[in-house]
Amino acid sequence: MQPTPVTIIGGGIGGLTLANALQHHNIPFELYEQAPELSDVGAGIGLSEAPIRLLEKLGLAGLLREKGTHLKRVHMPDKQLNIRRTIEAASEMIVIHRARLIDILKHTLPAGSIHLSKKIVSVDALQDESILRFDDGTKLTAPVTVAADGIKSVIRQQLLPGIPIRYINQTIWRGISDAPLPDEFRDSYLEIWDERLRFLALPYENNQSFWLGVKPAPPGGEDNPKTIIDELLDLFQNFHPDLKELIRTSGPVLRNDMADIGTQKRPWYKNRVLFLGDSIHATTPNLAQGGCQAIEDAWCLAKLLKKYPDDFQIACRRYQQLRQKKVMKIVADSWQFGKASHSKNPLFHYGFRLALTRAPEYFIRRQEAFLNDLSYLDRI
Ligand SMILES: Cc1cc2nc3c(=O)[nH]c(=O)nc-3n(C[C@H](O)[C@H](O)[C@H](O)COP(=O)(O)OP(=O)(O)OC[C@H]3O[C@@H](n4cnc5c(N)ncnc54)[C@H](O)[C@@H]3O)c2cc1C
């Protein structure tokens, strides 16, 4: 039986990985992206072992390893860079420029299957097909649609109303610095807490660094690009000069209000439309797992569409059954971690930091094993 063609909405990490996975299984696809080109913001992204193993199956891990930087350990120093805890990585971790990752994901795809400047504005999810309408006035009828259109998904808002974006009241700034990390941290990931602030720093390509700073703040704030570096230097004024140097030597600084779409039960499909990645399980970035989970969704879904070419409903049900438990635990843990990291209660906050720096090794390895576990895919 001929496989049913898949229409993918969204050319981010999830949509592009799905395109690669469908191609791997000889399932035809067309991808529609609202932006005039496939790219991503100027920042880094960390990938853990599980998505790297899946990208390996797609023949993409070689380039990922070549273009990315391996992280060998996590240090938890205080704000003066006195190390309180070091955890050696037991599995592969890579940080890579987001645009570089998108380049890797798109380079294998036939240009004719990617349609740019196509913003979907509405969808009718009928029993046997969907009618998709774009902002340029065109429409198409699709037998299978995958909504990979991110946390603000128009398709989710129309088909699954009542799943609001949930803000954690924390703002995160990100920048790429021309300054390297101090020599002793060149292959390490630094996670630093001070009172209600967090600062993370990672090595980056060409001797650069990637940093993130977080503070409690209501959503909706805006930065003045001319003054934001000075404001962040002021915010992190008590931090080690080497860390402030990362901020001082940064290119454009990105700002996000941290958010997810909660953990309440929801279907992951409606009629002939499936959801993937942030559109159905956006998570706060505290565990650096949103993109990793979108990659796992993509591999799992393509494998199911291959296995059940003539029973779409079974593929949908199995997809949700197999993916939802792991992802929802990550969303919940990430939210709790964010809340605890910036708790208003100084005693609780102190206790949380102490627990993290003293957490038994087996606890950390158990969490790592959970994130790296792909055994559920063997059930397909
Ligand atoms: C500060 C921060 C740090 C993070 N760090 C990490 C990390 O280290 N590791 C990690 O794994 N994850 C991280 N994440 C999460 C990660 O970025 C997301 O989970 C991931 O990008 C989700 O991929 P996606 O393809 O589902 O959605 P997106 O990347 O949001 O892609 C959605 C795509 O759909 C397109 N689109 C949207 N609406 C429409 C429309 N109407 N019509 C057509 N196209 C549309 C968009 O233009 C976009 O290209 C971080 C997130 C943040 C905010």
The ligand as an SDF file (V2000), in Angstrom:
LIG
                    3D

 53 58  0  0  0  0  0  0  0  0999 V2000
   15.4850   30.2210   26.3990 C   0  0  0  0  0  0  0  0  0  0  0  0
   15.2520   28.8380   25.8350 C   0  0  0  0  0  0  0  0  0  0  0  0
   16.2690   27.8950   25.8980 C   0  0  0  0  0  0  0  0  0  0  0  0
   16.0410   26.6130   25.4160 C   0  0  0  0  0  0  0  0  0  0  0  0
   17.0560   25.7010   25.4760 N   0  0  0  0  0  0  0  0  0  0  0  0
   16.8480   24.4510   25.0390 C   0  0  0  0  0  0  0  0  0  0  0  0
   17.9020   23.4850   25.0760 C   0  0  0  0  0  0  0  0  0  0  0  0
   19.0350   23.7700   25.4730 O   0  0  0  0  0  0  0  0  0  0  0  0
   17.6300   22.2280   24.6220 N   0  0  0  0  0  0  0  0  0  0  0  0
   16.4050   21.8700   24.1360 C   0  0  0  0  0  0  0  0  0  0  0  0
   16.2220   20.7040   23.7370 O   0  0  0  0  0  0  0  0  0  0  0  0
   15.3960   22.7750   24.0640 N   0  0  0  0  0  0  0  0  0  0  0  0
   15.5940   24.0450   24.4960 C   0  0  0  0  0  0  0  0  0  0  0  0
   14.5820   24.9610   24.4050 N   0  0  0  0  0  0  0  0  0  0  0  0
   13.2760   24.5490   23.8550 C   0  0  0  0  0  0  0  0  0  0  0  0
   13.2880   24.4610   22.3390 C   0  0  0  0  0  0  0  0  0  0  0  0
   13.7240   25.6770   21.7660 O   0  0  0  0  0  0  0  0  0  0  0  0
   11.8860   24.1510   21.8120 C   0  0  0  0  0  0  0  0  0  0  0  0
   11.3080   23.1390   22.5770 O   0  0  0  0  0  0  0  0  0  0  0  0
   11.9460   23.6910   20.3570 C   0  0  0  0  0  0  0  0  0  0  0  0
   12.3940   24.7480   19.5510 O   0  0  0  0  0  0  0  0  0  0  0  0
   10.5570   23.2210   19.9050 C   0  0  0  0  0  0  0  0  0  0  0  0
   10.6040   22.8910   18.5500 O   0  0  0  0  0  0  0  0  0  0  0  0
    9.2620   22.9130   17.6710 P   0  0  0  0  0  0  0  0  0  0  0  0
    9.6840   22.5170   16.3030 O   0  0  0  0  0  0  0  0  0  0  0  0
    8.2070   22.1390   18.3610 O   0  0  0  0  0  0  0  0  0  0  0  0
    8.7710   24.4200   17.7260 O   0  0  0  0  0  0  0  0  0  0  0  0
    9.4940   25.7380   17.1930 P   0  0  0  0  0  0  0  0  0  0  0  0
   10.9720   25.6150   17.2920 O   0  0  0  0  0  0  0  0  0  0  0  0
    8.8390   26.8670   17.8900 O   0  0  0  0  0  0  0  0  0  0  0  0
    9.1410   25.7740   15.6530 O   0  0  0  0  0  0  0  0  0  0  0  0
    7.8440   26.1030   15.2120 C   0  0  0  0  0  0  0  0  0  0  0  0
    7.9410   26.5040   13.7520 C   0  0  0  0  0  0  0  0  0  0  0  0
    6.6250   26.7040   13.2490 O   0  0  0  0  0  0  0  0  0  0  0  0
    6.5600   27.9140   12.5470 C   0  0  0  0  0  0  0  0  0  0  0  0
    5.1810   28.4110   12.6350 N   0  0  0  0  0  0  0  0  0  0  0  0
    4.5650   28.9190   13.7310 C   0  0  0  0  0  0  0  0  0  0  0  0
    3.3110   29.2790   13.4420 N   0  0  0  0  0  0  0  0  0  0  0  0
    3.1230   28.9940   12.1240 C   0  0  0  0  0  0  0  0  0  0  0  0
    2.0090   29.1570   11.2360 C   0  0  0  0  0  0  0  0  0  0  0  0
    0.8660   29.7100   11.6520 N   0  0  0  0  0  0  0  0  0  0  0  0
    2.1550   28.7450    9.9600 N   0  0  0  0  0  0  0  0  0  0  0  0
    3.3260   28.1940    9.5230 C   0  0  0  0  0  0  0  0  0  0  0  0
    4.4160   28.0520   10.3110 N   0  0  0  0  0  0  0  0  0  0  0  0
    4.3140   28.4330   11.6080 C   0  0  0  0  0  0  0  0  0  0  0  0
    7.5690   28.8170   13.2610 C   0  0  0  0  0  0  0  0  0  0  0  0
    7.9820   29.9040   12.4230 O   0  0  0  0  0  0  0  0  0  0  0  0
    8.6780   27.8320   13.5600 C   0  0  0  0  0  0  0  0  0  0  0  0
    9.5950   27.7100   12.5010 O   0  0  0  0  0  0  0  0  0  0  0  0
   14.7770   26.2620   24.8690 C   0  0  0  0  0  0  0  0  0  0  0  0
   13.7650   27.2140   24.7940 C   0  0  0  0  0  0  0  0  0  0  0  0
   13.9880   28.5020   25.2630 C   0  0  0  0  0  0  0  0  0  0  0  0
   12.8820   29.5150   25.1770 C   0  0  0  0  0  0  0  0  0  0  0  0
  1  2  1  0
  2  3  1  0
  2 52  2  0
  3  4  2  0
  4  5  1  0
  4 50  1  0
  5  6  2  0
  6  7  1  0
  6 13  1  0
  7  8  2  0
  7  9  1  0
  9 10  1  0
 10 11  2  0
 10 12  1  0
 12 13  2  0
 13 14  1  0
 14 15  1  0
 14 50  1  0
 15 16  1  0
 16 17  1  0
 16 18  1  0
 18 19  1  0
 18 20  1  0
 20 21  1  0
 20 22  1  0
 22 23  1  0
 23 24  1  0
 24 25  2  0
 24 26  1  0
 24 27  1  0
 27 28  1  0
 28 29  2  0
 28 30  1  0
 28 31  1  0
 31 32  1  0
 32 33  1  0
 33 34  1  0
 33 48  1  0
 34 35  1  0
 35 36  1  0
 35 46  1  0
 36 37  1  0
 36 45  1  0
 37 38  2  0
 38 39  1  0
 39 40  1  0
 39 45  2  0
 40 41  1  0
 40 42  2  0
 42 43  1  0
 43 44  2  0
 44 45  1  0
 46 47  1  0
 46 48  1  0
 48 49  1  0
 50 51  2  0
 51 52  1  0
 52 53  1  0
M  END
$$$$
